[in-house]
Amino acid sequence: MNYVQFYYPEGFAHCYGCGRLNPEGHQFKTYWDPEKRESRTEFTPKPYHTAIPGFVYGGLLASLVDCHSTATGSAALKELESTPWDQGPYPRCVTASLEVQFLKPTPLGPTLVAVGRVLERSERKVVVGTEVYADGVLTVKGKAVVVRIPEGWGG
Ligand SMILES: CCCCCCCCCCCCCC(=O)SCCNC(=O)CCNC(=O)[C@H](O)C(C)(C)COP(=O)(O)OP(=O)(O)OC[C@H]1O[C@@H](n2cnc3c(N)ncnc32)[C@H](O)[C@@H]1OP(=O)(O)O
């Protein structure tokens, strides 16, 4: 199964968080399950993504929630099109607002799993709720409003 960011037009594929064409970036990859209507991004932080030794830097967690949300919005908007899910390009979303709740310190070491759900969707805007788990423990919650970038803008 290909990931959402795989289908972004080339001009929108350089994001430091999730751009497949940015070799220096995190290259987050988000998968969309059309049956569960859930998205999933897995990422294993590097040792240098440290806040206090042993724990993940909060900015990285916010980035994970941010790019995971734009990808979830993209998949949710793709559902409104008649083309199949495995045919690009996907609509590209930009983050209008991002809320992150750090519920517990996130241990550095385990693979993080971000799970996203669509809370609201219109033609132009998607509200995404995200939960981030480390070793099965919920450590971060996020909510983002993402807005479709109009056709003809960049890309
Ligand atoms: C105009 C498009 C420009 C695209 C530029 C993309 C460049 C980046 C590309 C790479 C990206 C990489 C990914 C990243 O990392 S992006 C991370 C950084 N994000 C940005 O730099 C985004 C900068 N902001 C903007 O470009 C504009 O403000 C956007 C495009 C977001 C909205 O634009 P505009 O204000 O003209 O749109 P609208 O008035 O028609 O609103 C549409 C809907 O959204 C709702 N809403 C709006 N703001 C907020 C808010 N703060 N809180 C809650 N909701 C908000 C609004 O109520 C309405 O809802 P509804 O009434 O329909 O229910």
The ligand as a Gaussian input file, in Angstrom:
#p B3LYP/6-31G(d) Opt

LIG

0 1
 C       -5.185000      30.484000       0.108000
 C       -4.318000      29.325000      -0.102000
 C       -2.843000      29.560000       0.121000
 C       -2.027000      28.275000       0.223000
 C       -0.665000      28.528000       0.792000
 C        0.040000      27.191000       1.072000
 C        1.502000      27.355000       1.337000
 C        2.161000      26.176000       2.079000
 C        2.284000      24.900000       1.305000
 C        3.018000      23.803000       2.069000
 C        2.248000      23.298000       3.288000
 C        3.000000      22.367000       4.184000
 C        2.219000      21.944000       5.425000
 C        2.538000      22.778000       6.652000
 O        3.297000      22.467000       7.486000
 S        1.787000      24.226000       6.780000
 C        2.234000      24.950000       8.361000
 C        2.200000      26.367000       8.326000
 N        0.952000      26.849000       7.824000
 C        0.912000      27.936000       7.099000
 O        1.904000      28.539000       6.798000
 C       -0.478000      28.409000       6.682000
 C       -0.574000      29.929000       6.597000
 N       -1.972000      30.327000       6.510000
 C       -2.624000      30.417000       5.324000
 O       -2.023000      30.278000       4.266000
 C       -4.103000      30.700000       5.379000
 O       -4.451000      31.303000       6.614000
 C       -4.951000      29.417000       5.186000
 C       -4.672000      28.816000       3.788000
 C       -4.685000      28.369000       6.267000
 C       -6.444000      29.767000       5.295000
 O       -6.695000      30.662000       4.291000
 P       -7.965000      31.583000       4.329000
 O       -8.029000      32.187000       5.677000
 O       -7.965000      32.436000       3.137000
 O       -9.095000      30.505000       4.166000
 P      -10.596000      30.705000       4.466000
 O      -10.849000      31.996000       5.199000
 O      -11.347000      30.444000       3.222000
 O      -10.863000      29.530000       5.529000
 C      -11.093000      28.227000       5.096000
 C      -11.643000      27.490000       6.324000
 O      -10.580000      27.322000       7.294000
 C      -10.936000      27.940000       8.530000
 N       -9.743000      28.551000       9.116000
 C       -8.875000      29.367000       8.495000
 N       -7.885000      29.712000       9.353000
 C       -8.161000      29.081000      10.523000
 C       -7.509000      29.028000      11.772000
 N       -6.364000      29.683000      11.993000
 N       -8.042000      28.280000      12.731000
 C       -9.192000      27.572000      12.530000
 N       -9.855000      27.584000      11.352000
 C       -9.339000      28.328000      10.368000
 C      -11.958000      28.985000       8.187000
 O      -12.799000      29.299000       9.296000
 C      -12.735000      28.284000       7.057000
 O      -13.604000      27.314000       7.637000
 P      -15.094000      27.189000       7.091000
 O      -15.728000      28.541000       7.264000
 O      -14.968000      26.792000       5.622000
 O      -15.723000      26.102000       7.929000

